[in-house]
Amino acid sequence: MQVLSTLLPYIQLVVAVLLVGAILLQQRGTGLGAVFGGESNIYRTQRGFEKILFTSTIIFAALFIILAILSLLAQ
């Protein structure tokens, strides 16, 4: 249990950095056309890398929450 409580903050830090990176890589902007008044509200499905990135963001968030709870219980 001692090894887990010493490694847990480092694992949580790595997961936090991966979560921030996954969030920042997602493209949610509308582009430069919206600046000049044009809007392109096109609803489309996620495919390929976007879907993998979306799924990994959810997994990293869940893993971060689990690690936070474990770090509270390990004290």
C-alpha positions as a Markdown table, in Angstrom:
| # | Residue | x | y | z |
|---|---|---|---|---|
| 1 | Met | 0.0 | 0.0 | 0.0 |
| 2 | Gln | 2.9 | 2.3 | 0.7 |
| 3 | Val | 4.2 | 1.9 | -2.9 |
| 4 | Leu | 0.7 | 2.8 | -4.2 |
| 5 | Ser | 0.5 | 5.9 | -2.2 |
| 6 | Thr | 3.9 | 7.1 | -3.4 |
| 7 | Leu | 3.3 | 6.4 | -7.1 |
| 8 | Leu | -0.3 | 7.6 | -7.2 |
| 9 | Pro | 0.4 | 11.4 | -7.4 |
| 10 | Tyr | 2.8 | 10.8 | -10.3 |
| 11 | Ile | 0.3 | 8.6 | -12.2 |
| 12 | Gln | -2.4 | 11.2 | -11.6 |
| 13 | Leu | -0.1 | 13.9 | -13.0 |
| 14 | Val | 0.5 | 11.9 | -16.1 |
| 15 | Val | -3.2 | 11.3 | -16.6 |
| 16 | Ala | -3.9 | 15.0 | -16.0 |
| 17 | Val | -1.4 | 16.1 | -18.7 |
| 18 | Leu | -2.8 | 13.5 | -21.1 |
| 19 | Leu | -6.4 | 14.8 | -20.4 |
| 20 | Val | -5.4 | 18.4 | -21.0 |
| 21 | Gly | -3.7 | 17.4 | -24.2 |
| 22 | Ala | -6.7 | 15.4 | -25.4 |
| 23 | Ile | -9.0 | 18.3 | -24.7 |
| 24 | Leu | -6.8 | 20.9 | -26.4 |
| 25 | Leu | -6.5 | 18.7 | -29.5 |
| 26 | Gln | -10.2 | 18.6 | -30.1 |
| 27 | Gln | -11.4 | 21.1 | -32.8 |
| 28 | Arg | -14.5 | 22.9 | -31.8 |
| 29 | Gly | -13.9 | 26.2 | -33.7 |
| 30 | Thr | -16.0 | 27.3 | -36.6 |
| 31 | Gly | -13.1 | 28.8 | -38.6 |
| 32 | Leu | -12.4 | 32.2 | -40.0 |
| 33 | Gly | -15.7 | 32.4 | -41.9 |
| 34 | Ala | -17.7 | 33.1 | -38.7 |
| 35 | Val | -15.6 | 36.3 | -38.2 |
| 36 | Phe | -17.0 | 37.9 | -41.3 |
| 37 | Gly | -20.6 | 36.9 | -40.7 |
| 38 | Gly | -20.8 | 33.5 | -42.4 |
| 39 | Glu | -22.0 | 30.6 | -40.4 |
| 40 | Ser | -21.7 | 27.0 | -41.3 |
| 41 | Asn | -23.6 | 25.0 | -38.8 |
| 42 | Ile | -23.1 | 21.5 | -40.2 |
| 43 | Tyr | -23.8 | 18.6 | -38.0 |
| 44 | Arg | -21.7 | 15.6 | -38.7 |
| 45 | Thr | -20.6 | 12.4 | -37.1 |
| 46 | Gln | -17.1 | 11.9 | -35.7 |
| 47 | Arg | -14.9 | 9.6 | -37.6 |
| 48 | Gly | -11.4 | 8.4 | -37.4 |
| 49 | Phe | -9.0 | 10.3 | -35.2 |
| 50 | Glu | -11.8 | 12.6 | -33.9 |
| 51 | Lys | -13.7 | 9.6 | -32.5 |
| 52 | Ile | -10.6 | 8.1 | -31.0 |
| 53 | Leu | -9.7 | 11.5 | -29.4 |
| 54 | Phe | -13.2 | 11.9 | -28.1 |
| 55 | Thr | -13.3 | 8.4 | -26.6 |
| 56 | Ser | -9.8 | 8.8 | -25.1 |
| 57 | Thr | -10.9 | 12.1 | -23.5 |
| 58 | Ile | -13.7 | 10.4 | -21.7 |
| 59 | Ile | -11.5 | 7.6 | -20.6 |
| 60 | Phe | -8.8 | 9.9 | -19.3 |
| 61 | Ala | -11.4 | 12.0 | -17.4 |
| 62 | Ala | -12.9 | 8.8 | -15.8 |
| 63 | Leu | -9.4 | 7.6 | -14.9 |
| 64 | Phe | -8.5 | 10.9 | -13.4 |
| 65 | Ile | -11.6 | 10.9 | -11.2 |
| 66 | Ile | -10.9 | 7.3 | -10.1 |
| 67 | Leu | -7.3 | 8.2 | -9.3 |
| 68 | Ala | -8.4 | 11.2 | -7.3 |
| 69 | Ile | -10.8 | 9.1 | -5.2 |
| 70 | Leu | -8.0 | 6.5 | -4.7 |
| 71 | Ser | -5.6 | 9.1 | -3.5 |
| 72 | Leu | -8.2 | 10.3 | -1.0 |
| 73 | Leu | -8.7 | 6.7 | 0.3 |
| 74 | Ala | -5.0 | 6.0 | 0.4 |
| 75 | Gln | -4.3 | 8.7 | 3.0 |
